[in-house]
Amino acid sequence: MQIKLTIQERLKDLRNGQGLTLEQLAEKTGLSKSALGNYESNDFKDISPFAIVKLSEFYGVSTDYLLGLTENKAREGGDIAELHLSDEALDTLRKGKFNHRLLSEMITHNGFPRLMTDMEIVVDRIAEMRVKSMNNMLDATRQEVIARYNPDENDLHLRTMELALQLDEESFFGHVMHEDLDAIVHDIREAHKTDSMTADEGSIPTTEDIREQIQMAMDSKSREEFFVKQFCDAFQIPREKVTENEMMTLINLLGKSPQMTSPQSRRGKMTQQPHGQGKRKKKR
């Protein structure tokens, strides 16, 4: 999760990012050194609108960024027009229900320009005509070889030309773009491998774990008993140390849950019940 900086932290980071002292910043902006120092002080709250605008212009960031209203440093206005995005594209970026952070990481990845270049080649059909021209030339050469020399159909050179004719521009560049995108996704995935929200490979059950779960389910007399055993394993409670009364208490407690209402075969086994409730009446 991205940490939101305070106004004071933003001002200090911007100044340090340009390697400026308070004295140098004061000289370049015309604002006093004491005022600038106060603006970066954690307990100072009153920053004049004039200073905000002045610092925004100097650092080349939006006033909304300095005020903590957005995490985007880019200034509004002409900058968006320079992106050449359609109204529909901007609306999608603003309202789209997708992972915007992931999109940002993809766009800023050093492999993204290559992906866009390869996509442009396909969309504009830049290579298609050349590929078709080469295929036609190769096919004409192949037909001439057959006419002149009548080679065996398994001739090495003839077969090589035949296979080369199967080059398909769309399939080839589809493969190329796939590789471009795979490289980007791989790098982003590796960068987030230690994130708290990333799945842990150690949590994947092994074949032996699954076999133990199946055996435990088969040995359990009821769904409730099975879940109690899972509960013990999850909290590292040795099952052999759980008394029969403790087991029954937990089973009865789980039996009150609406999640336990689905019927399950008991394989002919009777679930242990409190005194006086274990007998069935015979049908007449």
Buried (B, 14 or more C-beta within 10 A) or exposed (E): EEEEBEBBBBBBEBBEEEEBEBEEBBEEBEBEBEBBEBBBEEEEEEBEEEBBEBBBEBBEBBBBBBBBEBEEBBBEEEEEEEEEEEEEEEEEEEEEEEEEEEEEBBEEBEBBEBBEEBBEBBEEEEBBEEBEEBBEEBBEEBEEBBEEEEEEEEBEEBEEBBEEBEEEBEEEBEEBBEEBBEBBBEBBEEEBEEEEEEEEEEEEEEEEEEEEBEEBBEEBBBBBBBBBBBBBBEEEBEEEEBEEEEBBEBBEEBBEEEEBEEEEEEEEEEBEEEEEEEEEEEEE
